[in-house]
Amino acid sequence: MDLYTQLIWLFVLPLPIACVAWTVTHEEIFHEPHEYCVRRSKESRMLVTRKFFYLFTCEYCFSHYVTIGALFFTRFHLLLPDWRGYILAGFALVWIANIYMSLYAIIRIDLKKERILVKKEESEMEG
């Protein structure tokens, strides 16, 4: 795979990684499993159990495991054609996926803030 193709993959592959990691750790569709994992990560007596369930509550932590799955299915490697290329790709994909999730979080907060301001203005106009 030439360098140009690797760079395209490096910026496209983190999109589904970020999407899956964010959805599982933040969105309403996974609310009940998320709350269960949060509870188990805080209340379990065993350290291993607490850490295991914490993985499903943190988008950064979970993105590592989603990345491993993506690397397994795509066989994407970065710069080097052997196992070192997979290691480089893994850390680079996690880093870019987390940049994407951070940008998404900022946009989402701005949208939420805008909705609150609109509701406030509407209620002031009615009252």
C-alpha positions in Angstrom: 0.0 0.0 0.0 1.5 3.3 -1.0 1.9 6.2 1.4 -1.0 8.2 -0.1 -3.4 5.3 0.3 -2.2 4.8 3.9 -2.9 8.4 4.7 -6.4 8.2 3.3 -7.0 5.1 5.4 -5.5 6.9 8.4 -8.1 9.6 8.3 -11.1 7.6 7.1 -10.9 4.5 9.3 -11.1 6.4 12.5 -14.6 7.7 11.5 -16.3 4.4 12.1 -14.1 3.7 15.1 -15.1 7.0 16.7 -18.7 6.4 15.8 -18.9 3.0 17.5 -16.9 4.0 20.5 -19.0 7.2 21.0 -22.3 5.3 20.5 -21.6 2.5 22.9 -20.3 4.8 25.6 -22.6 7.9 25.3 -25.8 7.4 23.3 -29.2 6.7 24.7 -29.6 3.4 22.8 -27.0 1.8 25.1 -28.2 3.7 28.3 -29.1 0.6 30.3 -26.0 -1.4 29.5 -23.9 1.7 30.1 -25.4 2.3 33.5 -24.9 -1.3 34.4 -21.2 -1.1 33.4 -20.8 2.2 35.4 -22.3 0.6 38.5 -20.1 -2.5 38.1 -17.0 -0.4 37.5 -17.6 1.4 40.8 -19.0 -1.2 43.1 -17.3 -4.5 42.2 -14.9 -5.8 44.8 -12.4 -7.3 42.3 -10.0 -4.9 40.5 -10.1 -6.9 37.3 -13.9 -6.7 37.2 -13.9 -2.9 37.9 -11.4 -2.3 35.1 -13.2 -4.6 32.6 -16.5 -2.8 33.1 -14.8 0.6 33.0 -13.7 -0.1 29.4 -17.4 0.2 28.3 -17.9 3.6 30.0 -14.9 5.5 28.6 -14.8 6.4 24.9 -11.0 6.7 24.9 -10.5 3.2 26.5 -13.2 1.6 24.3 -11.8 3.1 21.2 -8.6 1.0 21.6 -10.7 -2.2 21.5 -12.7 -1.0 18.5 -9.4 -0.1 16.8 -8.1 -3.6 17.4 -11.2 -5.0 15.8 -10.9 -2.6 12.9 -7.3 -3.6 12.4 -8.2 -7.3 12.5 -10.9 -6.9 9.8 -9.1 -4.4 7.5 -5.4 -5.5 8.0 -4.4 -1.9 7.8 -0.8 -1.1 8.7 1.0 2.1 8.7 4.5 2.7 7.2 5.9 -0.8 8.0 4.5 -4.0 6.4 5.0 -6.2 9.5 3.6 -6.2 13.1 5.3 -2.9 13.8 3.0 -1.3 11.2 0.0 -2.6 13.0 1.2 -1.2 16.3 1.8 2.2 14.6 -1.6 2.1 12.9 -3.3 1.2 16.1 -2.0 4.1 18.1 -2.5 6.5 15.2 -6.1 5.4 14.6 -6.9 5.7 18.3 -5.4 9.2 18.4 -7.3 10.5 15.3 -10.6 8.7 16.4 -10.3 10.6 19.7 -9.8 13.9 18.0 -12.9 13.2 16.0 -14.9 12.4 19.2 -13.6 15.5 20.9 -14.7 17.6 17.9 -18.1 15.9 17.9 -18.5 16.6 21.7 -17.7 20.3 21.1 -20.2 20.5 18.3 -22.8 18.7 20.3 -22.3 21.0 23.3 -22.7 24.0 21.1 -25.9 22.6 19.6 -27.3 21.8 23.0 -26.4 25.3 24.2 -28.2 26.8 21.2 -31.3 24.8 21.9 -31.4 25.9 25.5 -31.0 29.5 24.5 -33.8 29.2 21.9 -36.2 27.6 24.5 -35.3 30.4 27.0 -36.1 33.1 24.4 -39.3 31.4 23.4 -40.5 31.2 27.0 -39.6 34.8 27.6 -41.6 35.9 24.6 -44.6 33.8 25.7 -44.4 35.1 29.3 
